[in-house]
Amino acid sequence: MNELSWYEALRRRYRPKQTILLLIGESAPDPTGGDRRFFYAPTLARYDNLFRGVVQGLYGHRFPRGSAGSSKVNWLERLRADGVFLIDVVPYPVNKLKPARRRQQAVRDHAREVMVTARNLNPKGIVVCHAATFDVLAPLLREAHLPLLHEDPIPFPSNGWQKEFRSKFAK
């Protein structure tokens, strides 16, 4: 199974019947020769920052140190049951693209496609879980009258931004 179909198979498995809260990320992470990781992967990875932040923001659950390798399935099923669904703007990993403007260009190149997906999912609310992606998508979401739930960017929960992510996401 190639990388893209692996990501999509996992995403489909946890797609809710009705999307209440749509989360939009930049892209799935590039494994860079290591183990593949992804929000919808069944096992908690060491750097599963978005998953950890979302679960803590929505449910108040904090994963303890040393929990990498544990199952995420119960949490993924709860997110699905609660109508929470994550899509990514770019259908392939871009987090390792250099220079950074190549990442932003990839987001701009796929922004219209994700707007169609968001409209088709018909969520009650949308949260963009990455500040640079928010800068590209927010005007488009507002123009399309889609229910963006925040006025300011929410940083991705890594590199010291976890606390701010949790605080802004929880609101």
C-alpha positions as CSV (number, residue, x, y, z in Angstrom):
1,M,0.0,0.0,0.0
2,N,1.5,3.4,-0.9
3,E,1.8,6.3,1.5
4,L,-1.3,8.2,0.3
5,S,-3.6,5.2,0.3
6,W,-2.4,4.3,3.8
7,Y,-3.3,7.7,5.1
8,E,-6.7,7.7,3.3
9,A,-7.6,4.2,4.5
10,L,-7.0,5.3,8.1
11,R,-8.9,8.6,7.6
12,R,-11.9,6.8,6.1
13,R,-12.0,4.3,9.0
14,Y,-12.6,7.1,11.4
15,R,-14.8,9.4,9.4
16,P,-18.0,10.2,11.3
17,K,-21.4,9.8,9.7
18,Q,-22.0,13.5,10.4
19,T,-19.1,15.9,10.9
20,I,-19.8,18.2,13.8
21,L,-16.3,19.6,14.2
22,L,-14.0,19.7,11.2
23,L,-10.3,20.0,12.0
24,I,-8.1,21.1,9.1
25,G,-4.3,20.5,9.2
26,E,-1.5,21.3,6.8
27,S,-0.6,17.7,5.8
28,A,0.2,14.3,7.3
29,P,3.8,14.2,8.6
30,D,6.7,13.0,6.5
31,P,8.1,9.9,8.2
32,T,11.6,10.7,6.7
33,G,12.6,7.0,6.6
34,G,11.3,6.3,10.0
35,D,8.0,4.8,11.2
36,R,4.9,6.4,9.6
37,R,2.8,8.4,12.0
38,F,-0.5,10.0,11.5
39,F,-3.4,11.4,13.5
40,Y,-5.5,8.4,12.5
41,A,-2.8,5.7,13.0
42,P,-3.9,3.2,15.7
43,T,-0.8,3.6,17.9
44,L,0.3,6.7,19.7
45,A,3.7,7.9,18.4
46,R,6.2,9.9,20.4
47,Y,5.5,13.0,18.3
48,D,1.8,12.6,18.0
49,N,1.4,16.2,19.0
50,L,-1.8,17.1,17.2
51,F,-3.6,14.0,18.4
52,R,-2.5,14.6,22.0
53,G,-3.5,18.3,21.8
54,V,-7.0,17.6,20.4
55,V,-7.8,14.9,22.9
56,Q,-6.7,17.0,25.8
57,G,-8.5,20.1,24.4
58,L,-11.8,18.2,23.9
59,Y,-11.8,15.7,26.7
60,G,-9.2,16.9,29.2
61,H,-7.2,13.7,28.9
62,R,-3.4,14.1,29.1
63,F,-1.4,11.2,27.9
64,P,1.3,10.4,30.5
65,R,5.0,10.2,29.7
66,G,6.0,6.9,28.3
67,S,2.6,6.4,26.6
68,A,4.0,6.3,23.1
69,G,3.2,2.9,21.6
70,S,-0.2,2.6,23.4
71,S,-3.4,2.2,21.4
72,K,-5.3,5.3,20.2
73,V,-8.3,3.3,18.9
74,N,-10.7,4.1,21.8
75,W,-9.9,7.8,21.4
76,L,-10.3,7.6,17.6
77,E,-13.6,5.9,18.0
78,R,-14.7,8.5,20.5
79,L,-13.7,11.3,18.2
80,R,-15.7,9.6,15.4
81,A,-18.7,9.1,17.6
82,D,-18.6,12.8,18.6
83,G,-18.4,13.9,15.0
84,V,-14.8,15.1,15.0
85,F,-13.0,14.7,11.7
86,L,-9.5,15.8,10.6
87,I,-8.7,16.6,6.9
88,D,-5.4,18.0,5.6
89,V,-5.1,20.7,3.0
90,V,-2.2,19.0,1.1
91,P,-2.7,15.3,0.3
92,Y,1.0,14.5,0.7
93,P,3.5,15.3,3.5
94,V,5.0,18.8,3.2
95,N,6.5,19.4,6.7
96,K,10.0,18.7,5.5
97,L,9.9,20.9,2.3
98,K,12.6,23.5,2.2
99,P,12.5,26.4,1.9
100,A,9.3,27.1,3.9
101,R,7.7,29.0,1.0
102,R,7.4,25.7,-0.8
103,R,5.2,24.4,2.1
104,Q,3.0,27.6,1.8
105,Q,2.8,27.2,-1.9
106,A,1.6,23.6,-1.5
107,V,-1.1,24.9,0.9
108,R,-2.2,27.6,-1.6
109,D,-2.2,25.1,-4.5
110,H,-4.6,22.8,-2.6
111,A,-6.7,25.4,-0.7
112,R,-9.6,25.5,-3.1
113,E,-9.9,21.6,-3.1
114,V,-10.1,21.5,0.7
115,M,-12.8,24.2,0.6
116,V,-14.9,21.9,-1.6
117,T,-14.3,19.0,0.9
118,A,-15.1,21.2,3.8
119,R,-18.4,22.3,2.2
120,N,-19.3,18.7,1.4
121,L,-18.7,17.6,5.0
122,N,-21.1,20.4,6.2
123,P,-19.6,20.8,9.7
124,K,-21.1,22.8,12.5
125,G,-17.7,24.3,13.2
126,I,-14.2,24.4,11.7
127,V,-10.8,24.7,13.5
128,V,-7.6,25.2,11.5
129,C,-4.9,23.5,13.5
130,H,-1.8,25.2,12.0
131,A,-1.1,29.0,12.1
132,A,0.4,29.3,8.6
133,T,-2.4,27.2,7.1
134,F,-4.9,29.4,8.9
135,D,-3.4,32.5,7.2
136,V,-4.2,30.9,3.8
137,L,-7.6,29.3,4.6
138,A,-9.3,31.8,6.9
139,P,-10.2,34.3,4.2
140,L,-11.5,31.5,1.9
141,L,-13.5,29.9,4.7
142,R,-15.1,33.3,5.6
143,E,-15.8,34.1,1.9
144,A,-17.5,30.7,1.6
145,H,-19.5,31.4,4.8
146,L,-18.1,28.2,6.3
147,P,-18.3,28.1,10.2
148,L,-14.7,29.0,11.2
149,L,-14.7,29.0,15.0
150,H,-11.7,31.2,15.7
151,E,-10.6,34.6,14.6
152,D,-6.9,34.2,15.2
153,P,-4.4,31.5,14.2
154,I,-3.9,28.5,16.5
155,P,-0.3,27.3,16.5
156,F,0.5,23.6,15.8
157,P,1.1,21.9,19.1
158,S,4.8,21.3,18.9
159,N,8.1,23.0,19.7
160,G,6.8,24.7,22.8
161,W,3.4,25.6,21.4
162,Q,1.5,22.8,23.1
163,K,0.1,24.9,25.9
164,E,-1.1,27.7,23.6
165,F,-2.6,25.2,21.3
166,R,-4.6,23.5,24.1
167,S,-5.8,26.8,25.4
168,K,-6.9,28.2,22.1
169,F,-8.3,24.9,20.8
170,A,-10.4,24.3,24.0
171,K,-12.1,27.7,23.5
